[in-house]
Structure formats: C-alpha cells, structure tokens
Amino acid sequence: RSKRILGTVLTIVLSAIAIAYVTPPFDIPVRDADGNPIIDPADGKEKLKHKGKIPLGIDLKGGTTFLLSIQPAEDPKTGEIRAITKEAIDQAVEVLRGRVDKMGTSEPLIAPAGSADGKPRIIVQIPGLATEDLDRVRHELEEVAKLDFRVVDPESDRKIAEFEAKRGFIDPAWTILKFNKKDNPEKADRKLLVHRVPDITGDHIKSARPVYDLQGWHVSVEFDKEAGDKFFEITRAMRKNIDRFAIVLDNEIISAPTTQVEGGIAGGSCIITGKYTDKTASDFASKLMNPLQNPVKIEEKRSASASLGLDAIKSGQFAGLLGLGLISLVMLIYYRLSGVFGNIGLVVTIVVIFGSMALLHAVLTLPGIAGIILTLGMAVDAN
C-alpha cells in the first residue's frame, strides 16, 4: 500500500510539473477569415496565439536550410594548400554557430552533414528566416572574415605602375592587393603594394565591438599583448601622415590609413572606420571575432513557409486526437475497468512527453509529431 501511495503521489507531482512546463504548448499564427496571417503593426511580425514553451522546428515554423561545403585554404605563410581536417570542420561549425547566434534567431541548427561523395559539408537551419534577410544571411555565412594588418610600401603607386607597364618587378616579399569594392566604391580599381606575409594576423584580435561617436559608427579592435607590442613597434618606425598600414579583410583592402601620431600607437588597439550602420558595424565585429580558417560555399538552399507548417500542426493534432480517441475506445470496450486505468496512464504519458520537451527545450518537428503518435500505440502495450 505504501508503494502504491508513493507511486500515486509521485505520478501526480510529475504530471503537475509537466503541465506547468508545457501549458500552453504551441505558437500558432493568428489568421483572418481568408486564412491570411495577421501582422502585428508594432513589430511587423505575425501575431501568435497560445504562445508556449515548446519551440517549433523549421518544418513547422518555416525558415531556410543552407547546405555548405568546406573549401581548401592556402596557408598564408607557406603558400601550401592545407588539408581539411576534423579540427577545421569543428572550427567552421563553431564559427558559423557564433555568427548565427549574433543574428538573434531562435533554435538554429548548425551541424556537420555527411554526403555520398565524402566531401565535408555543414548544414545550417534557421527557423523563421524572413525572405528579405536571405541575401544578408548568405553573405554572413560565406564570408571568411580573416582580418590582418600589413605595412604599405611608401612607393606603392610608382612600383605598381612600373610593374604593370613591364618596366619593373615586384619583390617576392611584397604583393599587390585591391581595395574592397563594397567598402570603397570610389577606390574600386585602386591597388596597393603590401607585405605578402601579414605583419599582424586576426588570430591576435582579443575583442572587436561596434562603437558610435560624432564621426558615426566604426569598429574598435583590441589586440592581445603580443600583437599590441608588435603594433607599437611597427607604428613607431612610421612617419606621421606619410606611412600607411593596410587593413586587409579576406585578401582585400578595406582601409589604408596613414599614421596619425609620432612615436608609435600604444595601448594595443585601433579603430576601423568606414561607411557603417549600427547593423553592419555589429555584423563586421562579430565576423572579426569569429573568422573562418577555411572558406565555405553554399551549395544548396531550401525554404519552407510557415503556412505549410501550420497545416502540418493541424494535421498532427487531428491525427493525434483521433488516434488517442480510438485507442481509448478500444481499451474501454475490451478491458473495461482496466481500460480506464490504461487510459489514465496514456494521458500521463502524453503529459510527461510534452513536459519533458518543454523542460529540455526540445524542438518539435514533423517527425516528432509522428513519433508522439506512435508512442501512444506503444504506451498501450506498456500499460
């Protein structure tokens, strides 16, 4: 008797906790008489009802799935092509996770994906991604964002002109880089002669954050001690308003400012200026903190609409209720009183399943709905 009493009490407590976690279970868009979603004028998003604690997957909520392939990369010091290792794949997954998290999306999925040809790939699923944000997200995912700093040759323009006119040669220790067209449209065809091997690499960036002042938005970069000391030594040898430091992003120059002080720039930090908004400055800072060691390429993109997800939810709810009703009816007719207790056990099973999903922040997907319906049949045997 004591065991039965204890079991009953624990079951009631567990069910109460599950109900508290799961009520109400789903986010369902509010629609008008014609079936069109109603937009909330406050934030421009769809109005939701029964906003609950179980997030919906991409097949129910709608969103976009990207399939990315990892590309080989060249070692900047040796020039050799580096093999794609497991560490490189894990690094790419973590970098992409950091970038997607910065976008403020909920419940994204970023994971390695196998393939028949053996090429390393990564799958990125972003629920609720708006159509107007597709291009921006695509750019965020594919950009390597490897930042480095290189000294500019004081006679850069003359040496490049002589080299292109075939009247001179370029020392192997130097290389010609173009300006980034996006950040410098007025300098789209401009080139500079810079060190082939970066003087300071992005691996030494300690932090990067967007900053706003009277000049507008820019990005503040802080180096670690090693790079800060080196930055001071290099700038100390530079002439004020003459010598320049090229700031290079993915082998394209985004800025090449002259030194504004004499005696070196101490403090281990610098400012990257440009035509930034609050969003672009934040995205740029995020990419500097999460650079990709190997570039990635989007091979496939698939989008699912929220309307299809709503139909799936309704179909799943109908199938679940119909299955539960038929099972309960058969158990009552065949087992009578025992069937009553079996049905109570079924209800407890359903409550515990949804309560556990809410507690563990599990995402409900279309296969998940099918699994829950299957569980109802399996639970009958257990009961």
C-alpha positions in Angstrom: 0.0 0.0 0.0 2.8 2.4 0.9 4.4 1.8 -2.5 1.1 2.5 -4.3 0.6 5.6 -2.3 4.1 6.8 -3.0 3.8 6.0 -6.7 0.5 7.8 -7.0 1.8 10.9 -5.3 5.0 11.0 -7.5 2.9 10.5 -10.6 0.6 13.4 -9.6 3.6 15.6 -8.8 5.4 14.7 -12.0 2.2 15.3 -14.1 1.7 18.7 -12.4 5.2 19.8 -13.1 4.9 18.7 -16.7 1.6 20.6 -17.1 3.2 23.7 -15.6 6.1 23.5 -18.1 4.0 22.7 -21.2 0.9 24.9 -20.9 0.2 26.2 -23.5 2.3 24.1 -25.9 2.5 25.7 -29.3 3.0 29.1 -31.1 0.2 29.3 -33.7 -0.1 32.3 -36.1 -3.4 34.2 -35.9 -5.2 34.3 -39.3 -8.1 36.2 -40.7 -11.3 34.8 -42.3 -9.4 34.3 -45.6 -6.6 32.3 -44.0 -4.0 35.1 -44.3 -1.7 35.8 -41.3 -2.4 38.9 -39.3 0.6 41.2 -39.0 1.2 43.0 -35.7 1.8 46.7 -36.6 4.1 47.1 -33.5 6.9 44.8 -34.7 5.8 43.9 -38.3 5.7 40.2 -37.4 2.8 37.6 -37.4 0.6 37.7 -34.4 0.7 34.4 -32.4 -1.7 32.8 -30.1 -1.1 30.1 -27.5 2.5 31.2 -27.2 4.1 28.4 -25.3 7.3 26.8 -24.2 8.0 24.2 -26.9 9.7 25.8 -29.9 8.8 24.7 -33.4 11.2 23.2 -35.9 11.9 24.6 -39.3 9.4 22.3 -41.0 6.6 23.6 -38.8 7.6 27.3 -38.1 9.1 27.9 -41.6 12.6 29.0 -42.4 15.6 28.2 -44.5 18.1 25.4 -44.7 21.6 26.0 -46.1 24.0 23.2 -47.1 27.6 24.5 -47.1 30.7 22.8 -48.4 34.1 23.5 -46.8 36.8 24.6 -49.3 40.5 24.1 -49.1 42.5 27.0 -47.8 46.0 28.3 -48.5 48.5 28.7 -45.7 49.4 32.4 -45.7 53.0 31.7 -44.6 54.0 28.7 -46.8 51.5 29.1 -49.6 50.6 25.4 -49.4 47.1 24.1 -49.6 46.0 22.9 -46.2 44.1 19.6 -45.8 40.6 19.8 -44.5 40.8 18.1 -41.1 38.2 17.3 -38.4 39.5 20.3 -36.4 38.9 22.5 -39.4 35.3 21.2 -39.7 34.7 21.7 -36.0 36.1 25.2 -36.1 33.8 26.1 -39.0 30.8 24.8 -37.2 31.6 26.8 -34.1 32.3 30.0 -36.1 29.0 29.6 -38.0 27.2 29.0 -34.8 28.6 32.2 -33.3 27.6 34.2 -36.4 24.0 32.8 -36.5 23.6 33.4 -32.7 24.5 37.0 -33.3 21.6 37.3 -35.7 19.2 36.7 -32.8 17.5 33.7 -34.4 15.9 31.1 -32.1 16.7 27.4 -32.1 19.1 27.3 -35.1 20.7 24.0 -36.1 24.4 24.0 -37.2 26.0 20.6 -37.6 28.3 18.6 -39.8 26.5 16.7 -42.6 27.7 13.6 -44.3 27.5 13.1 -48.1 27.9 10.3 -50.6 31.0 11.9 -52.3 32.8 12.2 -49.0 33.2 16.0 -49.1 32.9 17.7 -45.8 29.7 19.7 -45.5 27.8 21.7 -42.9 24.0 22.0 -42.6 22.6 25.3 -41.2 18.9 25.5 -40.4 17.4 28.9 -39.4 13.7 28.8 -38.4 11.6 31.9 -39.2 14.1 33.5 -41.5 12.4 36.3 -43.5 12.8 36.4 -47.3 14.3 39.9 -47.2 17.1 38.7 -44.9 18.2 35.8 -47.2 21.0 37.8 -49.0 22.4 39.2 -45.8 22.5 35.8 -44.1 24.0 34.2 -47.2 26.8 36.9 -47.1 27.3 36.4 -43.4 27.7 32.6 -43.8 30.1 32.7 -46.7 32.4 35.5 -45.7 35.7 34.2 -44.3 36.4 37.4 -42.3 40.1 36.8 -41.9 41.5 40.2 -40.9 45.2 41.1 -41.0 47.3 44.2 -40.9 50.1 44.8 -43.5 52.6 47.6 -44.0 52.2 49.5 -47.3 55.2 50.3 -49.4 55.9 54.1 -49.3 56.4 54.0 -53.1 53.5 51.7 -53.8 51.9 53.7 -56.7 55.1 54.1 -58.6 56.2 50.4 -58.3 52.8 49.1 -59.3 52.7 51.4 -62.3 56.2 50.3 -63.4 55.3 46.6 -62.8 52.1 46.8 -64.9 54.0 48.6 -67.6 56.6 45.8 -67.5 59.3 48.2 -66.6 60.0 46.8 -63.1 59.4 43.8 -60.9 57.8 43.1 -57.5 60.0 41.8 -54.7 58.7 38.3 -53.6 58.3 39.7 -50.0 55.6 42.1 -51.3 52.2 41.5 -53.1 49.6 43.7 -54.8 46.1 43.8 -53.3 42.9 45.6 -54.4 40.5 47.6 -52.4 37.2 46.1 -51.3 34.6 47.5 -53.7 31.8 47.3 -51.1 33.5 49.5 -48.5 35.5 51.6 -51.1 33.4 52.1 -54.2 35.4 55.2 -55.1 38.6 53.1 -55.0 37.3 50.1 -56.8 40.3 50.0 -59.2 42.9 51.2 -56.7 45.7 48.8 -55.7 48.5 48.9 -53.1 51.8 47.1 -52.6 51.8 45.5 -49.2 53.7 42.8 -47.3 52.9 39.3 -48.6 53.0 37.8 -45.1 50.7 39.8 -42.7 52.5 41.8 -40.0 49.6 41.1 -37.6 47.0 38.4 -38.1 43.4 38.3 -37.0 44.3 35.4 -34.6 45.7 38.1 -32.2 42.4 40.0 -32.0 41.3 40.0 -28.4 38.0 41.7 -29.0 36.0 43.6 -31.6 33.0 45.8 -31.0 30.9 48.4 -32.7 31.3 52.0 -31.4 29.4 55.1 -32.1 30.7 58.7 -31.8 30.4 62.0 -33.5 32.0 60.6 -36.6 29.4 57.8 -36.9 29.7 54.1 -36.5 33.1 52.3 -36.6 34.6 49.1 -35.2 37.1 49.1 -32.2 39.6 46.3 -32.3 41.8 45.3 -29.3 44.9 43.1 -29.8 46.4 40.7 -27.3 49.7 41.7 -25.7 52.0 40.1 -28.4 50.2 41.8 -31.3 49.8 45.1 -29.3 53.6 45.2 -28.7 54.3 44.5 -32.3 51.8 47.1 -33.5 53.5 49.7 -31.3 57.0 48.7 -32.7 55.8 48.9 -36.3 54.0 52.2 -36.0 56.9 53.7 -34.0 59.0 53.4 -37.2 56.4 55.0 -39.4 56.3 58.7 -40.4 53.3 60.8 -39.4 50.8 61.4 -42.3 53.1 59.5 -44.8 53.5 55.8 -44.0 50.4 53.6 -44.0 49.0 50.4 -42.6 46.7 48.4 -44.8 43.8 46.7 -43.0 43.0 43.6 -45.1 39.9 41.5 -45.0 39.8 38.3 -46.9 42.7 39.5 -49.1 41.0 42.8 -50.0 42.0 46.1 -48.5 39.1 47.8 -46.6 41.2 50.7 -45.3 44.7 52.0 -45.6 45.1 54.9 -43.1 48.3 56.9 -42.6 49.8 57.1 -39.1 48.3 60.0 -37.2 50.8 60.1 -34.3 54.5 60.0 -33.9 56.4 57.7 -31.6 54.1 54.7 -32.1 50.5 53.7 -31.3 50.4 52.2 -27.8 47.5 50.6 -26.0 47.2 47.6 -28.2 44.0 48.8 -30.0 42.9 50.6 -33.2 39.8 51.9 -34.9 38.5 50.7 -38.2 36.4 53.4 -39.9 34.1 53.1 -42.8 30.6 53.7 -44.0 29.0 51.6 -41.3 25.5 51.5 -39.9 24.7 50.0 -36.5 23.8 46.7 -38.1 26.8 46.5 -40.5 29.2 47.5 -37.7 27.8 44.8 -35.4 28.0 42.2 -38.1 31.6 43.1 -39.0 32.7 43.0 -35.4 31.0 39.6 -35.0 32.8 38.2 -38.0 36.2 39.5 -36.8 35.6 37.6 -33.5 34.6 34.5 -35.5 36.9 34.2 -38.5 36.7 31.1 -40.7 40.0 29.2 -41.2 38.6 27.5 -44.3 36.2 29.3 -46.7 32.7 27.8 -47.1 30.4 27.8 -50.1 26.6 27.5 -50.1 25.7 24.6 -52.4 22.0 24.3 -51.7 19.3 26.5 -50.2 15.8 25.3 -49.3 13.0 27.4 -47.7 9.8 26.3 -46.0 6.8 28.6 -45.5 5.1 29.0 -42.1 1.7 28.2 -43.8 2.8 24.7 -44.6 3.9 24.3 -41.0 0.6 25.4 -39.7 -1.2 22.8 -41.9 1.2 20.2 -40.5 0.4 21.2 -36.9 -3.3 21.0 -37.6 -3.0 17.6 -39.3 -0.8 16.3 -36.5 -3.2 17.5 -33.8 -6.1 15.8 -35.6 -4.3 12.6 -36.1 -3.1 12.6 -32.5 -6.6 13.2 -31.1 -8.2 10.7 -33.5 -5.6 8.0 -32.6 -6.0 8.7 -28.9 -9.8 8.5 -29.1 -9.8 5.2 -31.0 -7.2 3.7 -28.6 -9.2 4.8 -25.6 -12.4 3.4 -27.0 -10.9 0.0 -27.8 -9.3 -0.2 -24.3 -12.6 0.7 -22.6 -14.7 -1.9 -24.6 -12.1 -4.7 -24.4 -10.6 -4.2 -20.9 -13.4 -2.3 -19.1 -12.2 -1.1 -15.7 -8.6 -1.9 -16.5 -9.0 0.1 -19.7 -10.0 3.1 -17.6 -6.7 2.9 -15.7 -4.8 2.3 -19.0 -6.3 5.4 -20.5 -5.3 7.4 -17.4 -1.8 6.0 -18.0 -1.9 7.2 -21.6 -2.8 10.7 -20.6 0.0 10.8 -18.1 2.4 9.5 -20.8 1.4 12.4 -23.2 1.7 15.0 -20.5 5.1 13.7 -19.4 6.4 13.7 -23.1 5.4 17.3 -23.7 6.6 18.4 -20.2 10.0 16.8 -20.8 10.3 18.5 -24.2 9.5 21.9 -22.6 11.9 21.3 -19.8 14.8 20.3 -22.1 13.9 23.0 -24.7 13.5 20.3 -27.3 12.3 21.4 -30.7 9.1 20.0 -32.0 9.3 18.8 -35.7 7.1 17.0 -38.1 8.9 13.6 -37.5 8.5 14.4 -33.8 4.7 14.7 -34.1 4.7 11.3 -35.9 6.9 9.8 -33.1 4.5 11.1 -30.4 1.5 9.5 -32.3 3.5 6.2 -32.5 4.3 6.5 -28.8 0.6 6.4 -28.0 0.3 2.9 -29.5 3.5 1.7 -27.8 2.3 3.0 -24.4 -0.9 0.9 -24.7 1.3 -2.2 -24.6 3.3 -0.9 -21.6 0.1 -0.1 -19.7 
